[in-house]
Amino acid sequence: MIEAQGLTKRYDEVVAVDGIDFAVERGETFGFLGPNGAGKSSTMRMIGTVSPVSGGTLRVLGRDPQADGPAIRQRLGVVPQEDNLDLELNVGENLQVYGRFFGLPRDVIARRTSELLDFVQLADRRDAKVDSLSGGMKRRLTIARALVATPELLLLDEPTTGLDPQARHALWDRLYRLKQEGVTLVLTTHYMDEAEQLCDRLVIMDRAKIVAEGSPRELIDRHVEREMVELRFGTQNGVPPLGDLGDHVEVLQDRIVIGAADGDAVVDAVHARGLRPDTVLVRRATLEDVFLRLTGRTLVD
Amino acid sequence: MAGRVVAVVGWHAQAYRRMWFGTMTVTFLNPIFFLLAMGVMLGTLVDRSNPDLDGLSYLEFVAPALLATTAMQTAASVTTFPVRAGLKWWRTYHAVVATPVRVHELVTGVVAWAGVRVGVAVTVFALVAAVAGAFVSPLAVLAPFAALLCGLAFAAVIAALSAWMKSDQYLAATYRFGLVPLFLFSGTFFPISQLPAWLEPLAWATPLWHGVELCRDLATGDVAAGATALHVGYLVVLVLVGLAIAVRGCGRELER
């Protein structure tokens, strides 16, 4: 569906995307993870054919975005990072007007509008003003709008940022349904649980480059230990040296994170040394650990 | 191509259905107020024998000009704030170019919609002015078309300004330092021959003067082929140049 080689995006002096390679297959859900400013949105905009490629090659649906933008966009649905619904139109009209941009005939638009409003659970809000919708409803409406022309490929740029847990889960359910229907999904996120829930395969981007690629499971197996032990010591006591206990030890301000195959064994060893941490947490490693290990813990902005 | 431009016009029409009432004053009432206050009331103070009026009553002099200014004002109302909203505030233009619609089709659609709004506004105004007896020549039936061309020229040029302006503050400046002086000094309320000699050439360069002259020549039946061709040519060039610059400006914002 998408093939990129050496894909690069430059804005004046800034290199937003620096020669990345990736491929997305039909029917899969593919994720771009990364801190803010890593180049995820720039990549999405190039795939969406609204941002000219500065270098490398990109094929979307087998076509060249530069030459065939409209033909590609005809088969593409885009859910942007910021909602850009038309506040002067009501819920149903937002879908109807959008369908016209794809050149759909009126009867098809009418049918799709009803189907999609049912799908995103907004059928009873059809005549409501967009302004009166909650954040989660607006996102769902934006997704419905992106689906109006039955796209083969749906691009979602941070689809659940700013939503409450209920709204996020409702949205994930909708996206999962689309995936089952065979729609190829490409999404960006900085929520690791979202990536684990939805993505078959993902890449982690950092400073304009891809730093890791694989399924969530593969990435965890490859880059971090099976379990994580988090020990918190009181600030005044400092963190005692425990570097020898696990396979990977990260010492933070008043906390220590130890990666090991057997977390409980690490905890026993800590206690055997007569140390009494304030809190002890043993958990399975997640994608978040991979992410932090690869992109660092420093705040990016 | 044409279908997508029509879809953009249809989008604006759909939105307008909910807000047309609020635009009534600017579109219809204000021009008619000016017609009454200036043409009829102030006009009683104007000496008809003044050679600059070419034997016209002041109402006959000012009404065709107000037809052109109505076109300008209506065009501005479609291409100032709404264009900024589409690009920056609500970002609806970004949603449009994510579909098969291309930037030049979007911009053409916006200017075409301005044309629809101008067309309705100048038609209503022309009917009122005709009833008030402001037109002396049967050629006045063509004046609304001249005003429409003037409106399209303004729509394209103002859309270009809105697309390129660095901050929203320039919107107010567009009105204060652009449209209001044009409204007052483009031969609308007095012939530009009354301007200081050094200002007169400046007035020739302004788009509104060409629109005013075109409408006035038609309304009074004083049509000369050369002057008409000049006015029409000037306004057509403005439409095309304005469109091209607006497309570049919107593209810079939408296709970064």
Chai-1 contact restraints between the chains, C-beta under 6 A:
chainA,res_idxA,chainB,res_idxB,connection_type,confidence,min_distance_angstrom,max_distance_angstrom,comment,restraint_id
A,V50,B,V97,contact,1.0,0.0,6.0,A-B,restraint_1
A,V50,B,E255,contact,1.0,0.0,6.0,A-B,restraint_2
A,S51,B,R256,contact,1.0,0.0,6.0,A-B,restraint_3
A,P70,B,P100,contact,1.0,0.0,6.0,A-B,restraint_4
A,R73,B,T99,contact,1.0,0.0,6.0,A-B,restraint_5
A,R73,B,P100,contact,1.0,0.0,6.0,A-B,restraint_6
A,Q74,B,P100,contact,1.0,0.0,6.0,A-B,restraint_7
A,V78,B,A98,contact,1.0,0.0,6.0,A-B,restraint_8
A,N84,B,R91,contact,1.0,0.0,6.0,A-B,restraint_9
A,N84,B,T92,contact,1.0,0.0,6.0,A-B,restraint_10
A,N84,B,H94,contact,1.0,0.0,6.0,A-B,restraint_11
A,N84,B,A95,contact,1.0,0.0,6.0,A-B,restraint_12
A,D86,B,T92,contact,1.0,0.0,6.0,A-B,restraint_13
A,E88,B,A15,contact,1.0,0.0,6.0,A-B,restraint_14
A,L89,B,A15,contact,1.0,0.0,6.0,A-B,restraint_15
A,E93,B,Q14,contact,1.0,0.0,6.0,A-B,restraint_16
A,V97,B,W11,contact,1.0,0.0,6.0,A-B,restraint_17
A,V97,B,Q14,contact,1.0,0.0,6.0,A-B,restraint_18
A,R100,B,A7,contact,1.0,0.0,6.0,A-B,restraint_19
A,R100,B,G10,contact,1.0,0.0,6.0,A-B,restraint_20
A,F101,B,A7,contact,1.0,0.0,6.0,A-B,restraint_21
A,F101,B,T99,contact,1.0,0.0,6.0,A-B,restraint_22
A,F101,B,V101,contact,1.0,0.0,6.0,A-B,restraint_23
A,F102,B,T99,contact,1.0,0.0,6.0,A-B,restraint_24
A,G103,B,G3,contact,1.0,0.0,6.0,A-B,restraint_25
